[in-house]
């Protein structure tokens, strides 16, 4: 029997509306407490069609600069010889690329559950499947930074992760060293004139208790609370700190089986990431599953995407990089409270 004057799963664009709802929720979920996906932290990369799932981001390297050792020699750049035009320069173009991989998950709802709570399950299903997508991608990016090679190890004599003990905690001195390293390499700051640091909650207590961090400014002390970013907990030594449980933990990776935690201090464009443009939300209503569901007992919500990430200057086939060297420092420490 055909149902008239009623909205059903057969209504035109019903399925499309549910897919749009999942995508909308996903975009909302990317904002709070997902610091690895914050705008500015990464360079957006795009697919290279026909390249077997490669992603690439383009760059324009900076022009070389210098003063000829402060020796003024007319005609030798950058010094001019009277009436003689300088040797012209040309822009160059470069790129870095990396491989993307497909990921995705589904959520199934039975007809019985839908009959009991049809509206709630649809809305809640969209929320949880979208949140899963966002957190999965955020965790993937965190893992890429955790595998990078630019590291500071806590502890006076530490030369590797396995040397770090539980009490070798994050200190103000380590953060200042990380910031100084970025500054020395001319790593660009964010628009708020700071570097950003992503810190695990297990590390926060030790850091705030360190007597060396007398310059720590908690968000409650900001003169302009409206400028507090989502997840931001404070500032120190030119870095804003963002707390995240996905800041990598190396379980039992330290001395004596201590858990080791990663704090990432980074400048703009520290890594390349893509591509949200490939993210697809799906909704298969009851009655659309075919022979795999002959009694129309299941509806399916889902997401999939091709996702890739690389640390800038550590990717595959790098050519003419616009910034030689890393744009981040990873600090590895213990945590005395956990």
C-alpha positions in Angstrom: 0.0 0.0 0.0 1.3 3.5 -0.8 1.4 5.9 2.0 0.2 9.4 0.9 0.7 12.8 2.5 3.5 11.4 4.8 7.3 11.6 4.9 8.8 8.2 4.5 12.2 6.7 3.6 10.9 6.7 0.0 10.3 10.5 0.0 12.4 12.2 -2.6 15.9 13.1 -1.4 15.3 11.6 2.1 18.4 9.5 1.8 20.4 12.5 0.5 19.2 14.6 3.5 20.4 12.0 6.0 23.8 11.9 4.2 24.0 15.7 4.4 23.1 15.5 8.1 26.0 13.2 8.7 28.4 15.4 6.8 27.2 18.5 8.7 27.7 16.8 12.0 31.2 15.7 10.9 32.2 19.2 10.1 30.9 20.3 13.5 32.8 17.5 15.3 36.1 18.6 13.6 36.1 21.8 15.7 36.1 20.9 19.4 39.0 19.1 21.1 40.5 17.7 17.8 43.8 19.8 17.8 45.5 17.8 15.1 42.8 18.9 12.6 42.8 22.6 13.6 43.1 25.0 10.7 46.6 26.2 10.3 48.2 23.2 11.8 48.4 21.5 8.4 48.8 22.2 4.8 45.9 20.9 2.7 47.0 18.3 0.2 45.0 17.0 -2.8 44.8 13.8 -4.9 47.0 13.4 -7.9 44.7 11.6 -10.3 46.1 8.6 -11.9 49.0 8.3 -9.4 47.9 5.3 -7.4 46.4 7.1 -4.4 49.2 9.7 -4.1 48.5 13.1 -2.5 50.6 16.2 -3.2 50.9 19.7 -2.0 52.6 22.4 -4.0 55.0 25.0 -2.6 56.9 28.0 -3.8 60.4 28.0 -2.2 61.6 31.2 -0.7 64.2 33.2 -2.6 67.8 32.9 -1.3 69.0 35.9 0.7 72.3 37.1 2.1 74.6 40.1 2.2 77.8 38.6 0.7 79.1 38.3 4.2 78.6 42.0 4.8 81.3 42.7 2.2 80.1 45.5 -0.1 81.0 44.4 -3.6 79.2 46.3 -6.3 77.7 43.9 -8.8 77.7 41.0 -6.4 74.2 40.3 -5.0 72.6 42.0 -3.3 74.9 44.9 -3.9 74.3 47.0 -7.0 76.8 48.4 -9.4 75.9 51.9 -10.5 73.7 51.9 -13.6 73.8 48.1 -13.9 70.6 46.1 -13.4 71.0 43.1 -11.0 71.0 39.6 -12.4 67.3 38.6 -12.6 65.9 35.8 -10.5 63.3 33.2 -11.3 60.6 31.6 -9.1 60.8 27.9 -8.7 57.9 25.5 -7.9 58.1 22.4 -5.8 56.1 19.8 -4.1 56.0 17.0 -1.6 53.8 13.9 -1.9 52.6 10.9 0.1 50.3 8.0 -0.2 46.7 8.1 1.0 44.6 5.1 2.2 40.9 4.4 2.4 39.2 4.1 5.7 35.6 3.9 6.8 33.1 2.4 9.2 29.4 1.5 9.3 26.7 1.5 11.9 23.6 -0.8 11.6 20.2 -0.2 13.1 17.6 -2.9 13.3 14.0 -2.5 12.3 12.8 -3.3 15.9 15.0 -0.6 17.4 13.9 1.9 14.7 10.3 1.2 15.5 10.9 1.9 19.2 12.9 5.0 18.8 12.9 6.1 15.1 13.7 9.8 15.4 16.3 9.5 18.2 18.2 6.7 16.6 18.5 8.5 13.3 19.8 11.7 14.9 22.0 9.9 17.4 23.4 7.6 14.8 24.5 10.5 12.6 26.2 12.1 15.6 28.1 9.0 16.7 29.2 7.9 13.2 30.4 11.4 12.4 32.3 11.7 15.7 33.9 8.4 15.0 35.1 9.6 11.6 36.6 12.8 13.1 38.3 11.1 16.0 39.7 8.3 13.8 41.2 10.9 11.4 42.6 13.0 14.3 44.2 9.9 15.8 45.8 8.9 12.5 47.4 12.4 12.2 48.7 12.2 15.8 50.4 8.9 14.9 52.2 10.5 12.0 53.7 13.2 14.2 54.6 10.6 16.8 56.7 8.8 14.2 58.6 12.0 13.2 62.3 12.3 13.8 62.7 15.7 15.5 62.7 14.8 19.2 63.7 16.1 22.6 63.9 13.5 25.4 63.3 14.4 29.1 65.8 13.4 31.7 69.4 14.7 32.0 71.1 11.8 30.2 68.4 10.6 28.0 69.4 9.7 24.5 66.3 7.7 23.5 62.8 6.9 24.6 63.9 3.9 26.6 66.1 6.1 28.8 63.1 8.1 30.1 61.7 7.3 33.5 58.3 7.9 35.0 59.5 11.0 36.9 61.3 12.5 33.9 58.4 15.0 33.4 57.8 17.9 31.1 59.6 21.0 32.3 59.6 24.7 31.3 63.2 24.2 30.2 62.2 21.6 27.6 59.4 23.8 26.3 61.7 26.8 26.0 64.3 24.6 24.1 61.6 23.5 21.7 60.4 27.0 21.1 64.0 28.2 20.6 64.7 25.5 18.1 61.6 26.5 16.0 62.6 30.1 16.2 66.2 29.4 15.2 64.9 27.5 12.1 62.6 30.4 11.2 59.5 28.3 11.5 56.5 30.6 11.1 54.2 31.3 14.0 50.4 31.3 13.9 48.3 34.4 13.4 48.1 34.9 17.2 52.0 35.2 17.2 52.5 32.0 19.1 53.5 28.4 18.4 51.0 25.7 19.4 51.6 22.8 21.7 49.5 19.6 21.9 49.8 18.0 25.3 48.3 14.9 26.9 46.2 15.4 30.1 48.6 13.0 32.0 51.4 15.5 31.5 49.6 18.7 32.4 49.8 18.3 36.2 53.6 17.9 36.2 54.1 20.8 33.9 51.9 23.2 35.9 53.7 22.1 39.1 57.2 22.7 37.7 58.7 25.7 39.6 60.5 26.7 36.4 57.3 27.6 34.7 56.7 30.9 36.5 55.5 32.4 33.2 52.7 29.9 32.8 49.4 31.7 32.0 46.2 29.7 32.5 43.3 30.6 30.3 41.4 31.9 33.3 44.0 34.7 33.5 43.7 35.8 29.9 42.8 39.5 29.6 40.5 38.7 26.6 38.7 35.4 27.2 37.0 35.7 23.9 40.2 34.8 22.2 40.5 31.4 23.9 40.5 28.6 21.2 38.7 25.3 21.7 40.8 23.0 23.9 43.3 25.7 24.9 44.4 25.5 28.5 47.2 28.1 28.8 50.3 29.8 27.4 54.0 29.5 28.2 57.2 30.7 26.5 55.5 31.8 23.3 53.5 28.6 22.9 49.7 28.0 23.4 48.8 24.7 24.9 46.0 22.5 23.7 45.0 19.4 25.8 44.1 16.2 24.0 43.8 12.6 25.1 45.0 11.7 21.6 48.4 13.3 22.2 50.4 10.1 21.8 51.2 7.7 24.6 53.9 5.1 24.2 52.7 2.5 26.6 55.5 0.9 28.6 58.0 2.5 26.2 60.3 4.0 28.8 62.8 2.9 31.4 61.4 0.3 33.7 58.3 0.0 31.6 57.2 3.6 32.2 54.6 5.1 29.9 56.0 7.8 27.8 53.9 10.8 26.5 54.3 13.0 23.5 54.0 16.8 23.6 54.1 18.4 20.1 55.3 22.0 19.7 54.6 23.2 16.2 54.4 26.1 13.8 52.1 26.7 10.9 51.9 24.0 8.2 53.9 21.4 10.3 52.3 18.6 8.4 50.3 18.0 5.2 46.9 16.4 5.4 44.1 15.4 3.0 41.5 15.0 1.9 38.2 15.9 3.5 36.9 16.3 0.0 36.9 12.5 -0.5 34.8 12.0 2.7 31.5 10.3 1.9 28.6 9.8 4.2 26.2 7.0 3.4 22.7 6.0 4.5 21.0 2.8 3.3 17.4 2.8 4.6 15.3 -0.2 5.3 14.4 -2.0 2.0 17.5 -1.1 0.1 19.9 -3.8 1.2 19.0 -6.4 -1.4 19.4 -10.1 -1.0 21.8 -9.6 1.9 18.9 -8.4 4.0 15.9 -10.1 2.5 13.5 -9.1 5.3 14.5 -5.5 5.4 15.6 -5.7 9.0 18.6 -3.4 8.8 19.4 0.2 8.0 23.0 1.3 7.7 24.8 4.6 8.4 28.4 5.0 7.4 31.4 7.0 6.3 34.5 6.5 4.2 37.3 8.6 3.0 40.8 8.5 1.4 43.1 10.0 4.1 46.8 10.7 4.1 49.2 12.7 6.2 52.9 13.4 6.3 55.3 15.6 8.3 56.6 18.4 6.1 60.1 17.6 4.8 59.7 14.0 5.7 57.5 12.8 2.8 58.1 10.9 -0.4 59.5 12.5 -3.5 60.1 15.9 -1.9 61.3 18.5 -4.5 62.2 22.1 -3.8 60.8 22.2 -0.3 59.8 25.6 0.8 61.1 25.1 4.3 64.1 22.8 4.8 63.8 21.0 8.1 60.9 20.2 10.4 58.3 22.7 11.6 57.7 20.9 14.9 59.5 19.5 17.9 58.2 16.4 19.8 59.0 16.3 23.5 58.9 12.9 25.1 58.4 12.7 28.8 57.1 10.5 31.7 54.2 11.5 33.9 54.5 11.1 37.6 50.8 11.1 38.4 49.7 8.2 36.1 
